[in-house]
Amino acid sequence: MYQGFYNLTSGMLTQSRNLNVISNNMVNIQTPGYKRDKMVSTTFQEEVLYRTGKRYKEDPEPLAATSKIRAAERTYVNHEQGGFDLTDGIFDFALGDKGYFCIDTPAGVRYTRNGSFLVDDEGYLSLNGQGRVQGTDGQPIRIDNENFTVDGRGNISVVETSGGGSEDGEVTTEVRQMGTLRVVDFEDYEQLHKEDYGMFSTDQAPQEVESPSVMWKMVEKSNVDMVEEMVSMMTSQRALQSAAQVLKMYDQILSKAATDVGRL
């Protein structure tokens, strides 16, 4: 009887945590570059059941293994690439292959697939509320002219003209590099620690991506499938409700055993 309390209560706690993970995925479905979480549960401790005689306890016969508690093991991050959304925003970028943008934050360098950037008050390319975007030289990229172009390797350049002040004045054009987006990758994605706002941190040494696939005026959408999340939410909710109902029945049975049956 008491084993049922362990099983049902631990199941309710596990399903409640799973619902939190699913809800977080659904909330961030419109967050650029967001990576879906998935919680995996496991048994807390297994015990082996044996059958023995009433008087003689020699040679017990193993029957089966049982577990009293179900617990959340860990939450995995799905790093699969999401779709792409054409925004036509000049400060929007997406990565068509593996890799992460590098952001200078107050806590250190963080990595993200969210390329929905902006320009801060000092003219530096930044991720809203997080920090400035790093260039391949390790320095933030300053945008002092919005008439720039970006190639597939992340080189941000602007064409400047000079001269031509008079009829005979010679017009010269010059291509000036503002910077190149730094894109890095990692050997083991399992060692990436997911933080808020779609940011990642890690103790691994980043590997520079020599030929990144940078797409301009586009952002990567989250890889959350709303239909799949809705199905998972309904399944988890039903499991939570069923465990709660059976737990209520257990409580009523024990209550009767302690009151009505105990009087006999």
Secondary structure, 3 states (H helix, E strand, C coil): CHHHHHHHHHHHHHHHHHHHHHHHHHHCCCCCCCCCEEEEEEECCEEEEEECCCCCCCCCEEEEEEECCEEEEEEEECCCCCCEEECCCCCEEEECCCCEEEEEECCEEEEECCCEEEECCCCEEEECCCEEEEECCCCECECCCCCEEECCCCEEEEEEEEECCCCCCCEEEEEEEEEEECEEECCCHHHCEECHHHEEECCCCCEECCCCCEEECEEECCCCCHHHHHHHHHHHHHHHHHHHHHHHHHHHHHHHHHHHHHHC
